[in-house]
């Protein structure tokens, strides 16, 4: 039994996430976690809400709520939606937790001890009316490049040009709208990432099995002139983790907080500590996952994220870990994803464009979305969600292939042979051929799942469903029952056992449908089918089964057209 640590990029707190966010990190991480558990491994799957930084304060102000209350409410919303999509986190934490406060301050203290923190004076916009320094995102004005009147101080979303606040025409505070701004000097702490370049490069070079997407992004940022730079780790904000060296004050940094990019990934560790706290366990319980001097040396650590998060997780967070000089666990495999686009454009949280997690669940159950998103995961290139493709995939894969098999077998068995697994004759060459084909395909499926080849694994699973339909069509128990009832019974017995095997294999992708199939077979035996002939005899003659409700319904053309129209604009 291996020990598998899995983290997915933690979603930002400012609003409900769209389907592109979901498929870029949390959903494939859940697929892998479920598969590894199914194979008997010990799994720790951690995620959280990312709650600090400028957007949290702005979103709270827009909602007219204190930022602490806003974050607490949105954490519960995101936690509930994650459960709705059946994301099987061992713990879904909060980056604002006291555990993360203490760990972030601990890392900062260690980095300072090792000479890797530098105090830097810089000029920043100060709002006289708001009586505060304004981070770049708190400043709005007219873009000098395209004329967009709502450009932010860090970037114009219309033309994507990178900006400094001083570039903006007619700049104003995003908090109050005040134009009473001036540039003042302030001091901040910088992490000396460039001093760790050789260590980071050696570590990245050692990861020869990483996906090309991950490695290419990491090396580009490492080697480009504007890539690996010393980075500020503090901000003049109210909401965040107070700047301290461990438990000690940090002279000159009073009133400042750590920058969100610094504290957010530390929450992976802190979230595991929160899990231990929630379960009444001591520190040894979480340290065995994260400290190589306390048992984590035999842990394999996997991260899942969209490609925009790769630089932080291959450079900045590892710089924090390596720079601490302490025996913390570094990621072993980083699975990154391209973007999922939406119906000819882009998903956008800030612009409210696309289908969001709450909207999706209001239309159809989670399994429909899980199947489409995973079977179309943007692994090797960007992919695109279209309503036509979604309808076709649900109708063909889920309804016509898997759902049809389960329905035909159970309804025929009940109507012709009763509500118990029938006895019958021995298996013929037809069953022997099916068992051989199924066994080979399951081994291929296992290989693809272990390699995190998400789309290929989905295609292999669908092929496994298909061979059941092909066997049933060729064996034709509806004909055999008229002339050879024992033969019909043998076909049905194997087919009902095949439904149970399908439940086990399909559970990582479509957990609710898998549970329905298993319950219908009157079983709770989720043992992985290592021995396929034995697995196809697991349900014994005389065992009761039932006919499940329609496993998957088809999406009508009218529904598809209605949803396409409903979600063609911008979410308000």
ZAMARGU-4260 file (C-alpha; in steps of 0.2 Angstrom, whole numbers, plus 5000, padded with zeros to 4 digits):
<rodrens>
0) 5000/5000/5000 | 5007/5017/4995 | 5005/5033/5003 | 4998/5046/4991 | 4997/5065/4995
5) 4986/5075/4983 | 4983/5094/4982 | 4973/5104/4970 | 4975/5122/4967 | 4965/5131/4980
10) 4951/5141/4973 | 4950/5160/4976 | 4936/5165/4988 | 4929/5179/4977 | 4914/5171/4970
15) 4908/5154/4963 | 4920/5145/4951 | 4916/5140/4933 | 4918/5124/4925 | 4935/5128/4918
20) 4941/5131/4935 | 4934/5114/4941 | 4942/5104/4927 | 4959/5113/4928 | 4962/5106/4946
25) 4950/5100/4958 | 4940/5087/4947 | 4955/5078/4940 | 4963/5078/4957 | 4947/5070/4964
30) 4947/5057/4950 | 4965/5052/4954 | 4961/5052/4973 | 4946/5041/4971 | 4956/5029/4959
35) 4971/5027/4972 | 4959/5024/4986 | 4950/5011/4975 | 4967/5002/4973 | 4969/5001/4992
40) 4982/5015/4994 | 4982/5027/5009 | 4977/5044/5002 | 4977/5062/5009 | 4967/5074/4998
45) 4968/5092/5003 | 4961/5108/4996 | 4955/5125/5004 | 4948/5142/5000 | 4961/5155/4996
50) 4955/5170/5006 | 4968/5184/5007 | 4973/5198/4995 | 4965/5212/4986 | 4951/5203/4977
55) 4944/5196/4993 | 4943/5214/5001 | 4935/5221/4985 | 4922/5207/4984 | 4917/5210/5002
60) 4916/5228/4999 | 4905/5226/4984 | 4894/5214/4994 | 4893/5226/5008 | 4900/5214/5021
65) 4915/5214/5033 | 4929/5204/5024 | 4929/5191/5038 | 4911/5187/5036 | 4911/5187/5017
70) 4925/5174/5017 | 4917/5163/5030 | 4901/5163/5020 | 4909/5160/5003 | 4920/5146/5011
75) 4903/5137/5015 | 4896/5140/4998 | 4912/5133/4989 | 4912/5119/5002 | 4894/5114/4998
80) 4897/5115/4979 | 4912/5104/4980 | 4902/5091/4989 | 4888/5093/4976 | 4901/5088/4963
85) 4906/5074/4974 | 4924/5080/4977 | 4931/5068/4990 | 4943/5080/5000 | 4949/5073/5016
90) 4949/5091/5021 | 4943/5107/5013 | 4952/5121/5024 | 4954/5139/5024 | 4970/5149/5021
95) 4964/5161/5034 | 4965/5148/5048 | 4976/5150/5063 | 4986/5135/5057 | 4991/5144/5041
100) 4995/5160/5051 | 5007/5151/5062 | 5015/5141/5047 | 5017/5156/5036 | 5025/5166/5050
105) 5036/5151/5053 | 5042/5150/5035 | 5045/5168/5034 | 5056/5167/5050 | 5066/5153/5044
110) 5069/5162/5027 | 5075/5177/5036 | 5087/5167/5047 | 5094/5160/5031 | 5097/5177/5023
115) 5084/5175/5010 | 5073/5190/5015 | 5077/5207/5010 | 5069/5224/5015 | 5065/5235/5000
120) 5059/5253/4999 | 5047/5256/4985 | 5035/5269/4979 | 5016/5265/4980 | 5000/5274/4977
125) 4992/5281/4993 | 4974/5286/4994 | 4972/5301/5005 | 4953/5300/5007 | 4954/5281/5011
130) 4970/5284/5022 | 4978/5269/5015 | 4991/5262/5002 | 4982/5255/4987 | 4988/5239/4979
135) 4988/5239/4960 | 4971/5231/4959 | 4963/5244/4970 | 4967/5257/4957 | 4956/5260/4942
140) 4958/5271/4927 | 4959/5273/4908 | 4971/5262/4899 | 4984/5272/4889 | 4984/5258/4876
145) 4966/5255/4872 | 4956/5268/4881 | 4946/5255/4892 | 4940/5266/4906 | 4940/5252/4919
150) 4958/5246/4917 | 4966/5240/4934 | 4982/5246/4940 | 4991/5230/4936 | 4983/5225/4919
155) 4970/5230/4907 | 4957/5216/4904 | 4952/5223/4887 | 4969/5223/4879 | 4978/5212/4892
160) 4992/5225/4893 | 5003/5224/4909 | 5002/5241/4918 | 5008/5251/4933 | 4996/5262/4942
165) 5006/5277/4936 | 5002/5272/4918 | 4983/5275/4921 | 4975/5290/4914 | 4963/5298/4928
170) 4967/5285/4941 | 4955/5283/4955 | 4953/5272/4971 | 4942/5256/4968 | 4937/5257/4986
175) 4929/5275/4986 | 4931/5282/4969 | 4942/5296/4976 | 4955/5304/4964 | 4964/5311/4978
180) 4980/5300/4976 | 4998/5303/4978 | 5014/5292/4977 | 5022/5288/4993 | 5037/5277/4999
185) 5034/5261/5009 | 5044/5246/5014 | 5041/5228/5010 | 5049/5211/5012 | 5056/5202/4997
190) 5060/5184/4995 | 5077/5182/4987 | 5071/5169/4974 | 5086/5172/4962 | 5098/5166/4976
195) 5089/5149/4975 | 5090/5148/4956 | 5103/5134/4956 | 5093/5123/4968 | 5077/5126/4959
200) 5085/5122/4943 | 5092/5106/4949 | 5076/5101/4957 | 5066/5104/4941 | 5079/5095/4930
205) 5077/5080/4942 | 5058/5079/4937 | 5060/5069/4921 | 5043/5062/4921 | 5033/5078/4923
210) 5021/5083/4908 | 5029/5093/4895 | 5017/5107/4899 | 5023/5108/4917 | 5041/5107/4913
215) 5041/5119/4898 | 5032/5133/4909 | 5044/5130/4924 | 5059/5132/4913 | 5053/5147/4903
220) 5050/5156/4920 | 5067/5150/4927 | 5077/5155/4912 | 5068/5171/4905 | 5075/5187/4910
225) 5059/5193/4918 | 5055/5175/4925 | 5064/5171/4941 | 5064/5188/4951 | 5065/5192/4969
230) 5047/5195/4974 | 5038/5205/4987 | 5030/5194/5001 | 5021/5208/5010 | 5007/5221/5007
235) 4999/5236/5015 | 4982/5228/5018 | 4970/5225/5032 | 4965/5207/5028 | 4979/5194/5029
240) 4992/5186/5040 | 5001/5198/5050 | 5020/5200/5046 | 5030/5191/5060 | 5046/5181/5062
245) 5038/5165/5069 | 5031/5172/5085 | 5041/5187/5086 | 5037/5205/5079 | 5045/5211/5063
250) 5052/5228/5067 | 5046/5241/5053 | 5033/5229/5047 | 5019/5234/5059 | 5002/5234/5051
255) 5007/5224/5035 | 5002/5207/5030 | 5010/5193/5020 | 5006/5194/5001 | 4993/5181/4996
260) 5004/5172/4984 | 5016/5168/4999 | 5003/5161/5011 | 4991/5152/4999 | 5002/5137/4995
265) 5007/5135/5013 | 4989/5131/5016 | 4992/5114/5008 | 5002/5110/5023 | 4991/5120/5035
270) 4975/5111/5028 | 4982/5094/5033 | 4986/5101/5050 | 4967/5107/5051 | 4962/5089/5046
275) 4972/5082/5061 | 4964/5095/5072 | 4946/5092/5066 | 4949/5073/5069 | 4956/5075/5086
280) 4974/5070/5081 | 4991/5076/5086 | 5004/5085/5076 | 5012/5068/5071 | 4997/5064/5061
285) 4999/5078/5049 | 5018/5079/5050 | 5020/5061/5043 | 5013/5068/5027 | 5024/5083/5026
290) 5040/5081/5036 | 5053/5069/5028 | 5061/5067/5045 | 5044/5062/5052 | 5038/5049/5040
295) 5034/5058/5024 | 5050/5051/5015 | 5039/5037/5009 | 5025/5049/5003 | 5022/5052/4984
300) 5015/5070/4982 | 5004/5075/4967 | 4998/5092/4963 | 4985/5097/4950 | 4982/5114/4943
305) 4979/5125/4928 | 4994/5131/4918 | 4993/5149/4925 | 4997/5142/4942 | 5013/5132/4937
310) 5026/5146/4939 | 5020/5148/4958 | 5021/5130/4961 | 5037/5126/4952 | 5047/5141/4958
315) 5039/5152/4971 | 5032/5139/4983 | 5047/5127/4981 | 5058/5142/4984 | 5049/5144/5001
320) 5051/5126/5005 | 5070/5124/5000 | 5074/5141/5007 | 5068/5136/5024 | 5082/5123/5025
325) 5069/5111/5034 | 5065/5094/5028 | 5048/5097/5021 | 5040/5087/5007 | 5042/5094/4989
330) 5030/5089/4975 | 5034/5073/4966 | 5023/5075/4951 | 5014/5091/4945 | 4999/5088/4933
335) 4995/5104/4924 | 4981/5108/4912 | 4977/5120/4898 | 4962/5130/4897 | 4944/5125/4894
340) 4936/5138/4883 | 4917/5141/4882 | 4906/5141/4867 | 4918/5151/4855 | 4925/5162/4869
345) 4933/5161/4886 | 4926/5156/4903 | 4929/5171/4915 | 4925/5173/4933 | 4928/5192/4933
350) 4916/5194/4918 | 4904/5181/4924 | 4905/5172/4907 | 4901/5153/4905 | 4893/5140/4916
355) 4897/5141/4935 | 4896/5126/4947 | 4880/5131/4955 | 4871/5134/4939 | 4878/5117/4932
360) 4871/5107/4947 | 4854/5116/4945 | 4852/5109/4928 | 4859/5091/4929 | 4867/5080/4942
365) 4885/5080/4945 | 4890/5064/4935 | 4884/5072/4919 | 4896/5086/4921 | 4910/5075/4928
370) 4910/5064/4914 | 4910/5077/4900 | 4923/5088/4909 | 4935/5073/4912 | 4933/5065/4895
375) 4937/5082/4887 | 4950/5087/4900 | 4961/5101/4892 | 4977/5091/4894 | 4988/5093/4878
380) 4979/5108/4872 | 4965/5120/4876 | 4948/5112/4874 | 4931/5120/4871 | 4914/5117/4880
385) 4900/5118/4867 | 4882/5113/4871 | 4881/5102/4856 | 4896/5092/4861 | 4890/5091/4879
390) 4873/5084/4873 | 4881/5072/4861 | 4893/5065/4874 | 4879/5063/4888 | 4867/5055/4876
395) 4879/5043/4867 | 4892/5038/4881 | 4881/5039/4897 | 4863/5035/4891 | 4866/5024/4875
400) 4881/5014/4881 | 4882/5012/4900 | 4864/5017/4904 | 4857/5006/4890 | 4867/4991/4896
405) 4861/4992/4914 | 4843/4995/4909 | 4843/4980/4896 | 4851/4968/4907 | 4841/4971/4923
410) 4824/4973/4915 | 4826/4957/4905 | 4832/4947/4919 | 4818/4953/4930 | 4804/4950/4917
415) 4811/4933/4911 | 4821/4925/4926 | 4815/4933/4942 | 4823/4945/4954 | 4838/4935/4959
420) 4855/4931/4951 | 4850/4916/4940 | 4860/4900/4940 | 4864/4893/4923 | 4876/4883/4912
425) 4895/4885/4911 | 4903/4899/4902 | 4906/4896/4883 | 4919/4903/4872 | 4909/4919/4871
430) 4911/4922/4889 | 4929/4917/4889 | 4933/4929/4875 | 4924/4943/4885 | 4934/4939/4900
435) 4950/4940/4891 | 4946/4956/4882 | 4939/4964/4898 | 4955/4959/4908 | 4966/4967/4895
440) 4956/4983/4894 | 4956/4984/4913 | 4975/4983/4914 | 4976/4997/4901 | 4964/5007/4911
445) 4974/5005/4926 | 4990/5011/4917 | 4982/5026/4910 | 4974/5031/4927 | 4991/5028/4936
450) 4999/5040/4923 | 4985/5053/4925 | 4981/5052/4907 | 4963/5058/4910 | 4955/5058/4893
455) 4963/5042/4887 | 4957/5034/4903 | 4940/5040/4900 | 4940/5033/4882 | 4946/5016/4889
460) 4932/5016/4902 | 4920/5019/4888 | 4927/5005/4878 | 4925/4994/4893 | 4906/4998/4893
465) 4905/4995/4874 | 4911/4977/4875 | 4898/4973/4887 | 4885/4980/4875 | 4893/4970/4861
470) 4893/4954/4871 | 4875/4956/4876 | 4870/4959/4858 | 4879/4944/4851 | 4874/4933/4865
475) 4855/4938/4863 | 4848/4931/4879 | 4831/4936/4873 | 4832/4923/4860 | 4841/4910/4870
480) 4828/4910/4884 | 4815/4903/4871 | 4826/4888/4867 | 4840/4886/4880 | 4835/4894/4897
485) 4851/4888/4905 | 4861/4897/4892 | 4850/4913/4894 | 4853/4912/4913 | 4872/4910/4911
490) 4872/4926/4900 | 4862/4936/4912 | 4872/4930/4927 | 4888/4936/4919 | 4880/4952/4913
495) 4873/4956/4931 | 4891/4953/4937 | 4898/4964/4924 | 4886/4979/4930 | 4895/4977/4947
500) 4912/4977/4939 | 4907/4993/4929 | 4902/5001/4946 | 4919/4998/4953 | 4928/5004/4937
505) 4917/5019/4934 | 4916/5026/4952 | 4931/5038/4950 | 4922/5046/4935 | 4904/5045/4940
510) 4902/5040/4958 | 4883/5043/4960 | 4879/5031/4945 | 4892/5019/4952 | 4883/5018/4969
515) 4866/5016/4960 | 4873/5001/4950 | 4881/4993/4965 | 4865/4995/4976 | 4855/4988/4962
520) 4866/4973/4962 | 4863/4971/4981 | 4881/4972/4984 | 4893/4983/4994 | 4909/4974/4988
525) 4920/4987/4980 | 4935/4976/4978 | 4945/4980/4963 | 4944/4967/4949 | 4962/4961/4950
530) 4955/4943/4946 | 4943/4946/4932 | 4935/4928/4931 | 4932/4929/4950 | 4925/4946/4949
535) 4912/4940/4936 | 4907/4927/4948 | 4906/4938/4963 | 4887/4939/4963 | 4881/4921/4967
540) 4865/4913/4961 | 4851/4917/4972 | 4858/4934/4977 | 4844/4947/4975 | 4846/4962/4963
545) 4834/4976/4957 | 4831/4987/4942 | 4838/5004/4945 | 4829/5020/4940 | 4835/5027/4923
550) 4854/5028/4926 | 4856/5043/4914 | 4842/5052/4904 | 4845/5060/4887 | 4846/5079/4884
555) 4833/5084/4872 | 4837/5096/4858 | 4824/5109/4866 | 4834/5108/4883 | 4850/5110/4874
560) 4844/5125/4864 | 4836/5133/4880 | 4853/5131/4890 | 4863/5138/4876 | 4852/5153/4875
565) 4851/5155/4894 | 4870/5155/4896 | 4875/5165/4881 | 4877/5181/4890 | 4886/5187/4906
570) 4881/5181/4923 | 4874/5195/4934
</rodrens>
